[in-house]
Amino acid sequence: MVANLKKSNEILSADPDERYVRDRLVWNPAMHAIPISGIRRMVNRAAELDDVVHLSIGQPDFATPRHIIDAHIHALEAGQTGYTMDAGLPELLTALKEYYNARYRSTLTEDNFLITTGATEGIYLLITAMAAPGREFIIADPTFLLYAPLIRMNGGQVRTVPTKASEGHQIDPERIINMIGPNTHAIILNSPSNPTGTVYPRETVEWLCQEAAYRGVEILSDEVYDNLILDDIDYPSVLSCATDLDGVSVVSSFSKTYAMPGLRVGWIVADQNTIRTLRRYHMFTTTVASTPAQWAGVAALVGDQSCVDEMVREYSRRRDRVVDLVADTPGLTGYWPQGAFYIAPSLPHGVDGGNLCMRMLEETGVCVIPGDAFGEDSNSLMRISYSTSMEKIEEAFERLQPWMARQPEIRGHS
């Protein structure tokens, strides 16, 4: 018997958000796990307004360094436009191996790496290959918006660990360890964090790696911002904190460190068995990352690193100023972020951050991202990005500080 789609469409809701059918195409119900992006909601509204100052953008405002651009162009001119091997460009795999071994004094080989189309594909491959009905994943709240929907789309369960701006959005490792149960499959870490800029201390990462290994729980570590460390501290990568690679996977990319987000080259670091499995999966998703962009990645790793140092110094200078400005803003509770280019100050308890941020955008032209884009328990936060010029940062706070002082929900808590 053939289903009469036309007839069935007539009894479905007229609201497209309440049904899966679009004409004769039926969506997988798992698509409902994908929320409407809080970032897109703000940025799309900002595009309709004039004279907007963005403290919302999560990408470097620096130009891609010249030697990286030249390598990309040279690869195009040299005809390097075909597919690479499924694991990635051999020269890039070797450059990554040498880079990580020098940084962490490890013994990685090329077989421990898989080149992906940005870190996003790496996260997608790892989570969707692991998530399944009944499996639980522990994540911080707030955290990067990609993890939870991918877990839920594949039937997994999300358990969140709320963090507070008043505590620098640090996670409590003991609390996470106490949450581990028979269904816990993985802990997802993101340090430095998007949206908070928080860097987890070495003792936290070491403790979690040790306990996860003992209990047979995976550690997935999103280390996209691992080079954007704004204080004089030793970055505690999972790779330097875990005893070995069994049960540990790291995702990173060139996007933030080298200001090349549009070139879309990332990678996974894991044990050889994991990489072999993900290579098979990778061939059925994006096949391979852009070949010329992979050559640009080689140039980034082996070339002059002063460009990274310059960017980090400038982000640090901006961070220092933004922390002071947040402290002087009515209603905001800040802290000291040590990495990336974000801070996520809190609003007074009970304040609807989504509503406040949208009003602020429409009335002042300052665009920030409300915390509910990054977690269900983070509505009373806002993410401020300082990946923009100091002049724009100053202008934005000149607009928003007096506006915040006038808001009744802020005045009521002063």
N, C-alpha and C positions, 0 to 999 in steps of 0.2 A: 504493500500500500504506500502510495506516495503522499507525503504530507502536503496539505494545501497551505503554502506559506502566505498567500494573499489573504486567505480567510483568517489565519492565526494572527496576522499583523493587525487585523481590525480590533482584536480584543486586548492588544498590548497598550501600555500607557503611551499617551501622545508625547510625554516628556522623554527626550532621548537619554537623559541621565538615569531613567528608571527602567530602561529596557536594553536588551542586547542586540535587537534586530535593526539593521540599517538596510532598507530595501530588502534584498533577498540574502544578505550576508549575515550570518549568525556568529556573534562574538563568543569566545570562551568566557564563561562567568568569572574566571580568574582575573580578567581585565579590571574587575571592580576593585582589586587590591591596589591599583595604581591611582593615587590621589591626584586631584588637581594641584599642580605645583604652586606652592605659596610664592615662590620666586617669580614664576611666570605671571601670576596674578598682579604682583606689584610692578614688574617691569613693563607688562603690557599696558597697565593703566598709565604709567609714567610716559609711555610713548605717545599718549593722547594729549599730554600737557606740554606747555611751553616752560622754558627756563627751569629744568629739573637738574638738581645736583645729586649725583648717584653716590651713595655709600652702600651700594647693593651688589656691585659687580664682583664676582669671584674669580677674576683672572688678572694676571699682571698688567699694569699699565705701561710697562717698558716695551720698547721695540725688541724684537728678536735679535740677538747679537749677530753682527755682520758675518763672522766666519761660519755661523750655522746657516744663514741664508745663502751664502756663497756655495756651501757644500750641497745644499738642496738644488740650487740652480745647476751646478756642475753635474749632478746626477741626472737631471732631466736632459741636459745637453749631451751627455754621454750615452743616452739611450737606456738608462736604468729605470725602465718603466714597466717591466714585466713582474710576474710573481716572484717572491722569494721562496725559500723552503718554508714548510708549514710552521716550524719553530721560530722563524725569523731570519733576517740577514745574518749570515755567519760572522761577518765582521762586527756587527753590532752585538751579537751574543758574546764574542770574545772581549769586546770593549767593556761590556757590562760585568763579565766575570772578573776582569782585571780591576775594574773600579771597585766592586764590592769586596774583593779579597784584600785590596789595599786598605780600604776603609775599615773593615771589621776583622782583618787578619784571619779570614776564614779559608776554607778549601773548596770553594764552589767550582764547578766546571760549567761548560756551555750547556750541558744537559740539565742544569738546574734552572734554566730560564725559558720563558715563552714570551715572545713579542706579541703584543695585543694592540688593537685599535684604541689607544688611550687606556688609562686606568679603568675607565668605565667598563670596557669589555672584560678586563681582568676580573673586576668585582662581579660582573654578571656571570662569567664562566664559573667562578668559584662557588658563588652562592647557589646558583641554579643547579649546579652539579651535585650539591650537598643537601639542599633543602628538600624535605619530603614530609608527608603527613606524619605527625607524631614527633618530629624532631624539633627541639627547642634551640633558639639562638639568643644569646645574651648580648645586648647592645646598650650603650649609654644613651641618655636622653637629656639634652639634645645631641643629635649626631647627624652625620651626612644623610641626606634624604633618600639615598638609593637603596640602603640595606633592607629596611623593613618591608617595602613593597615586593621586592624580589623574593624574600623569604615567604611571605604570605601567598604570593602567586603560585608557589610550588607546594603549598599545603603546610609549610612549616609554621611554628609558633614563635612569636617574638616576646621576650621578657626584657624589660627595660630597667636600667639603673638610673634614676633621676640624679642630676647633679645641680649644684647651686652656684650662682655667680659669687655669692658671699664666701664660698670655699674655692674659688678659682675654677669651678667646674671640674675639679679633680674627682676621679672615681675612687670608691672605697674597695680595695681588692678583697678584703675580708667579706664584705657584703656579697660580692660577685661569687666568691668561692662557696659561700653558704647557699647561694641560689642554685648551684649545680646539683642536678638530680639525675635519675636514670635516663631521662629523655633528652638531657642537654647534649647537643651535638657540637656546638662551637661557640666561642666568644669572639666577637668582632671588635677590634681596637682601631682607633683612628687618632694618631698622635704624630705631629701636631693636629689638632682637631679643626674641622670645619663643622660647626660654625663658631667655636669658642676660642680657637688659638691656643688651647691648653696643651702643654707637653707633659705627659705622664713621667714621673720620676723613675729612675732605674729600678729601685726596689719594688715599685708597683708592677712593672713589666716582668721582672724576674720572678716575682712571687706567683703571678698569674701563669706564666709559662711553666713553672715547676708544678703547680697544682693541676693545671690542665693536662700535662703529660702524665702525671700520676693517675688521673681519673679517666684518661682516654678521650679527652675533649680537644677538639681542634682549636687552633688560634689562627684567625684571619686578621692580618694587620694591614690597614690602609695607610701607607707611608708616603703619600703623594707630596707632602710638605716637609719631607725629612731634611732638606737642605735649608729651609727657611727657619732657622733657629736664631732668635733675636737677642739672646743673652749668651754669655760666655759659659755654656754648659755642654757637656758631652751628650750627644743625642743617643738615647737608649733604644735603638732598633731592636725588634724582636730577634733579628739575626744575631745580635750580640748578647742577648739575654737568655735565649733558649739553649739547652744542652746540645741539641742537634735539630735537623730539619724535619724529623718525623712529627707529623701533626701540626706543622707550622707552614703558613703560606703568607707571603708578603706581596703587596701590589704597589707599584709606583709608576711614575711617568716623567716625561720631560716638560710637561705643560707648565708647571709652576716654577720649577727651578731655573729653567732656561727661557721662560717667556715664549713658549711655542705651543700654546693650547690648541690652535687650529691645525697643527700638523698631525695630531692624533696618533701619538706613539707612546705606548706604555708597556709594562711587562709584569710578569709574575715570577717570583722566586719561590721555589719549593723543591721537595725531594724529587728524584728522577721518576719515580712511579707516578706521582701526581702530575708532573709535567707531561709524561707520555699519554696519560689519560686525557688531559686537557687539550693536548695537541689534536687529538681526534675530534673533540667537541668543537674546538676553534675552527676546524676546517668546514664545519657546518653552520658557522655563524658569519664571521666576516672574512674567512679564508686566510688573508694575510693583511698586515698593516701596509700603508703606502710605502713603496720601495724608496722613492727619493727622500721621503721623510725619515726613513730609517737611516739612510746615509747622513742626513742632517744630524741625527742622533749620535752617530759615530763621531762626527766633528764636535758635537757638544761635549762628549765625554773626554775626548783626547786633546781638545783644544785648550786655549787660555781660559782659566777659571776666574779671572778677575771680574768678569761680567757678573758672576754670581755674587761675589763679595760686595760689589757695588750695590746690587739690588738689595741684599740683606741689610747693608748699612742704612739704606734709605728707608726700608720697611721699619727698621728699628727706630729711626728718628721719628717716623710718623706714629709708630706705636706709643712712644713716650708722650707725644703731644695729645694723641687721642685719649689716652688714659687720664690725663689732666682735664681734658675737655669733658669727658664723661663724668668725672668727679664733680665738676662744676655745673652739671645739668640737673635741674630739678627732677626728681622721680627716678633717676637712674642709679643703680648700685653696680659699680664696676669692680675690676680686679686687675691683675697683671698678667696678660697673655704672653707666653714666651715663644710662640711660633706662628707660622702662617701669616696672614694679614687680616685677621678677624678679632673682634671682641663681641661678646654676647652679654651685655649688661642686663640686669633684671629690672622690671617695673614693680611698683608696689603690689602686694598680694591682692589678687582679685581683679586687677586691671586687664581688660581685654586687649592684648597686644595687637591682634590682627586689626581690630577696629581703630585703635589709636594710630598705628602705622599708616593705615590708608588715609585717615583724616589728615595726618601730618603731611603726607605726600600731596594731597589735594589742596591744602591750605598754605603750605610753605614751599612746596616743590622739592623737598628733601626725601629721597627714596632710600629706605632701609628695608630689611626683610624681617617680618614678624617671626617669633620663635616657633609658632605652630607649624611652620614649614619643615622643622627639624625634629619634631617630637610631640607626642600627644600631651605630655606634661610640661611643655615649654611655652605655653601661650603667653605667659607674663615675661617674655624676653624679647629682645630685638637683636638681630645680627647687624653689626656695623662693619663694613669692609673699608680698610684704608689702603686698598690698591688703587688709589687715585692721588692726585697731586696735593701737596700741603695747602696750596691756595684753595682748592675745592673743599678740603676738609675744614678749613677755617670758615669759609663761606657757609657751609652746611650748618655748622654749630652756631654761627651768628644768627641763622634763621630759626633753628629748632629750639635753642635754649629759652628765649623769651616765650615762644609758643608753648613749650612744655609747662612753663610756670603758670600759664593762664588756664590750663586744662583742669576742669573740676575734679576729675578722678585723681589727678596728681596733687592738687591743692589740699584735697581731703586727707592726704597721708603725710602732709608736711609737718 
